[in-house]
């Protein structure tokens, strides 16, 4: 009986969290992102819509000669953007996402960003699917439309427990390339603390339109001077005592972080991937708008 009550409480709390995220992100999407998303991520191309009578100034290259011959009067073809997209979110659910020194963990920000993108997709009548990954594909939710589908995605994000702690971006990128046959728009939401993935990203970006959202915590970018502390790697379990009062150690760490960030930026640039950099200590709205505006 106690176990059933506990599970019921957990389910109720999960539904409350889902509702809170829906209210916040749906409002943001409606008032801020929907238009930018529509402009930034185009449809698959231009599709024939109808014919109408030729009007002075129309492009003569669009004249439909068959219809023109039938009615002995010039008619032109009208084309419209084939708007519907398939959107796929590649979401990092490895243990490194469970880190945060501000009001939110990295995974909390990833969840909200994923929800914003999901609602932006359905407001534009696009399908959306998700690949949860660590160093393997943990779960694949095929692209669909509708509010119920998005709420399922949010529930999965809030309650998902990965089988592996580690991260390897090569695996989900290879899965995206092989599993999604038609060109899609894909968002990789991760901290990108992972082994080299440039080749897999290059291949995937040749087939799909990819954007990267790198989420990080301020402490990861600059080690604070707080004395002797024990640090642990969430993905490997390795622990070590570090004297953060040492200027030499702090400089060495900052050098590593700068090199890591430069390598990631260079990888995105080489592969033609647009990117946004989102800190857990700042609002994610501005980086997303900047990403959309740059496309």
Number of C-alpha atoms within 10 A of each C-alpha: 6 7 8 9 10 11 12 12 12 13 13 12 12 17 16 12 15 20 15 12 19 20 11 13 21 21 14 16 21 14 9 14 23 20 15 18 22 16 13 14 17 16 19 16 11 12 13 11 11 10 15 13 15 18 11 7 6 13 11 14 8 14 19 18 14 11 17 15 11 9 9 10 11 18 22 21 20 15 14 11 13 14 16 15 20 21 25 25 24 24 25 28 28 26 19 24 22 13 18 20 13 14 10 16 19 25 27 18 21 26 19 18 19 24 24 24 24 30 26 25 25 20 20 15 15 20 21 28 20 23 22 22 26 27 21 19 24 19 14 18 16 14 16 17 17 16 14 10 19 23 19 13 20 24 17 18 22 17 11 13 13 19 14 16 17 21 23 20 25 20 16 27 25 16 16 23 19 11 12 15 10 11 18 22 20 23 21 23 24 26 23 22 16 16 11 15 16 18 14 19 24 19 14 23 22 13 16 19 18 24 21 20 22 21 22 25 21 16 15 15 16 15 17 12 12 10 10 12 12 9 12 12 12 16 15 11 9 9 11 10 10 14 16 17 15 13 11 11 14 18 13 12 17 16 14 13 16 14 12 15 16 12 14 20 16 13 18 20 12 12 18 16 16 18 23 19 16 24 22 23 18 14 11 18 14 13 17 22 16 13 19 21 12 10 12
